[in-house]
Amino acid sequence: MNEPFNSNLTRRGFIQAGAAAAATTLFAGKSFAQSKPDSNFGGVQIGTITYSFRSMPSTAEDILKYTVECGISSVELMGEPAEQFAGIPPAGPRPRRGQQPTDEERKAMEKQRDAIREWRLSVPMSKYEALRKMYNDAGVAIDVVKFGSIGDANMPDDEIEYYFKVARALGSKGITRELSEDAAKRLGPIADQHKIMIGFHNHTQIKPDTYDGPILSYGKYLGINLDVGHYLAGTNESPIPILEKFHDRILNLHLKDRKLDNGANLPWGEGDTPLVEILQLMKKEKWTFPAEIELEYAIPEGSDAVKEVAKCVQYCKKALA
């Protein structure tokens, strides 16, 4: 794999230095808790997708607390805690995995879907504006919100409109969803109308030529949520050429460290993803899209997601020093 930078800093050195700095940050006491976070390092905005904290209680308030503790000043907020904050009806019981729902369960599920759809079409956007204010007052911007199914074939047009309104109320410049050309065809004109970007997220199904195809042609506000770890693991190639070619269509990055050949997610500095080189390229080129930490490696015994995300923050900070 060709990488355009020769770094004097070893991967192992980065992770060791990050761990030490993270420990200092996490246990700095009340003065840290009272200060607003700032994770813009050398002009590169480091954030996190709030999925990183899935192993812990994950209300919007919980997530904000974790984010501030990690020193992070921007997030890609998952849709579920956002909607819970705004008062979405609780999900009903689901049939057990691998079992077909009974007629009674199917009727209950349909009733619940109708109630949720009715709520989405009537909830005041002031609920989301209050969520935005709570985060902004703590020093955290909700740069991106994830609604993974927006634009799916079975989604009504008015529900799509709801998601764009939510993104605007949260102050988000874009919405992320899974990679889909069918969704791109549907969402392109709507995204252009709202001037809010759709960022398509990749897993290892992505190819080096995926974005050479028509997917971005259906709208000016269609873009890329590039997961650099999944890209490397799925293609065995560096994601840097994609960054260089499509940087003006990138909504945000997901940062993780994976091994080649569909290899495992590992603590940062132990995999093959050129994270340091990616961050240094962003700094050199003055690209302003956020780079979001996505914690997917196994959390070591005695640690937790907050401590591990904080290590990743310090890794980024050292890379950009």
N, C-alpha and C positions, 0 to 999 in steps of 0.2 A: 504494500500500500504506500503510495507516494504521499508525502506530507510536505507542505511548502515552507515549514519553519524548522530550524534547528534550535531547540531550546537547551539552554545550559542547566535547566532545572529538571531533576529526575522526577518521574511519576511518584516513586516512593517518598522522595523528599517533600513533594507537594502534600501528600496525604498525611504525613507525620506532622508537618508544620500546621496544616489545617486543623488537625485534631487538637493540638496544643492551644491554638488561638481560639478555637470554638469553646474549649473548656473555660478559658479566661472570660469570654463573652457571657457564657451562660450563668456564671456564678459571680458576676460583677456587682450584684446587689441592687438596692432600690434605685440608685442613680441611673442604672441602665433601664429599669422598668419605666422610669419617668421621662426618658428621652425618646425622641422620635427616631425610628430606624432610617438608615440611608445605605442602600446597597447599590448605589451607582458608583462603580469603580473605574476610573480612567475614562469616563464617558460611556461605559457599557452598563446598561441597566440589568442587574441580576434580580430575578424574582423566583417564585416557585409556583407550581401548580398545586392547588390545595389537596389534590389526591395524595400527595406525599404524606399527609397526616391521617390517612385512612385507618391506621391501626389504633388511633386514639379517639376519644369523644370528639365529634366533628360538627357541632353547631357553628353557625357563622361567628358567634362570639368566641368559641373555643379556638377556631382557626385564626382569628385575629390575634388572640393572645400568643399562640405559637409563632405566628409570623413575626410579631414584634420581638419576641424572645430570641429569635434567630437573627435579628437585625435586618430583616427584609422589608423593602419599601414598595414592592409591587407584587401582585398575584394574578394568576389565572384562576379564577374562582369557579369551582364546580357548581353546576346548576342546582343540585339537590339542596345544599345548605342555604343557598340564596332563596330558593322557593320556600323552604321551611321557615326562614326568617320572615318572609312575607305572608305566611299563614296558610300554605297549601293544605288541603284536607289530608289526613294521614292515609297512607296506603293500606288497603284492606289485606286480608289473609290471602296467601298464594297457595296453589296446589304444590304438593311436595315434588321435588326435582325428579324428573323421569316419569311422572304420572300425569295422565290426562285429567283435566278438571271435570268434575261432575257438572250436570246441568245446573244445579243450584250454585255451584262455585262460579260457573261461567256467567250466570246472570248477575251475581254479586260483583264480579270483575267489570262487567259492562256498565253497571250502575256506578261503580267507583270511577271508571274512566270518564263517564259523562259528568260526574260531579267535579272532577279535576279540570276538565275542559271548560266547564261553566265558570269555575273559579278563575282560571287563567284569563278568560275573556272579560272578567269583571273586576279583578283586583286593581285597586288604584296604584299607579306608578309611584305615588308618594311613599309606599312601603319600601320600594327599592331605592328611592332617593334617600330614605332614612338609613338604609344599609350602607349606601355609598358614603354618607356623611360620617357614620360611625367609623368606617375604615379610614377615610381621609383625615378625620380629626386625630386619629392615632398615627398618622404619617404613612399610611399604606394606600396605594392606588390600585383599583381593580381594573387593570389594563385590558384584561381579556376575561370572557366568561365562556364556560364550556356547556353547550347543549348538544350532546352527541348525536341526537336523532333529528335535528332540525333539517327540514327538506326531504325527509323520507316520503315515499310514495303515498303512504296512508295518512299523512298529516294534513289537516285542512289548512287552507290559505290563511284564515284568520288566526290560527294558532302560530303559524310562522310569523305573522305580523307581531303577535304578542312577544315573541322572543327578541325581535329587533327592538321593540319598545323597551324591554327590560335592559338590553345592552346599553341603550342610550341613557336610561335612568341611572344605571350604575357608573356611567362615565367611561364605559369600555369602548375601545376602538375596534374591537372585533369579537367574533364568536368562533369557537373551534368546534369541529365535528369530524367524524371519521371520513376517510378518503372515499369519494363516490362521484363518478362522472354524472350519473343520473341526478344526484342532488345538485351538482354544479349547474346543470342545465336549468333546473327549477329555481335555484337561489340566485343565479347571476343577476337577472334584471331587478330582483327585489333588493339585493345588496347594493346595487348601483343607485337605486332610488333612495335608500336610507343613508348611503355613504358610510356604511359600517361593513368592515371586511369579514368575510368567511375564511377561516384558516383551516385547510384540510390536514388532518393529522394522519401520519403514516405509522403502520407497524412494519413488520419485516416483509410485507407483500410488495413494498415499493421497489421500483427498478430505476436504474440511472436515467432512463429516458421517459419516466412517467410523466413529467411535466413538459416534455417536448410535444406531447400529444395535445388534444383539444381542451383538456379540463379547465385551463385558465382562460380560455377564449370566450367563455360564456358570460363574462362580466368583468369590468375593470376592478371591482372590489372583491374578486375571488383571489385567494392567496394561499399561503403555505404555512402550516404549523409543523415545522420540520423537526422530527425526533431524530437527533443525530446518532444516538446509540442504536436504535432500531435500524436506521439506514445502514450503518456499518455492518451490523450483524446479518442483515438480510442480503446485502449486495457484495460484501467483502471489499468495499471500496470506501475511500475517504469521502465524507459529506462536503468537504471544502469546495470542490468544483460546483456543486449545486448551490452553495451559498454565494459563490462568486457570480454565477449565471443568473440566479433568481432573487438576489438580495432585495430588489425593489418590490417583490411580491411576497416577501416573508412577513407574516404577522408576528410570529414569535418562534423561538426554539424550545425544544425540550432537551435538557441536558441529562445524560446518564452515561455510564461507562460500561460497555459490553465487549465481549470477546468476539472475534471473527467466527465465521461458520455457524451462525445462529447460537453463539456462545452465551454464557450466563451474564446477568447483571452482577457487577462486582463493585466493592468500595472504590471510590474514585482514585485513580492512579494505578489500579491493578488490572484494568482492562485494556483494550486496543483503541478505544475511541480517542481521537486527537483533541481532547477538550482544551488543553492549553493553547494549542495552535488556533483553534476556532475562536477562542476568546481574544487572543492577541490580534487575529485578523479583524474581528469586530472593532477593536480599539483603533487599529491602524486605519481602517476604512471609514471610521466614524459612523458606523451603522447604529441606528437608534432603536431597532426592534428589541424587545426584551428577551433575555435568555433565562428560561424558567428551569429551575432545579426540579427534577422528577425523581423522587426517592423510590427506587425499585429493588435495590439489593437487599439481602437479608439483614435485618437489624441485629447487631451482635447482642449476645446475652449481657444484661446489665445496662444496656443503652435504651434509647427510645427514638422515635422519629424526629423529635425536636432536636436532640443532640446530634443526630446524624445529618439532618439538613443544615444545622449550624456548621458542621465540619465542611460540608459542600460549599457553603457561603465563603468560608475562609480559603478554601481551595481556589475559588474564583478570584477572590481578592488578591491572593498571592500571584496568581497568573497574570493579573492586570496591573501589578505594582510597577 
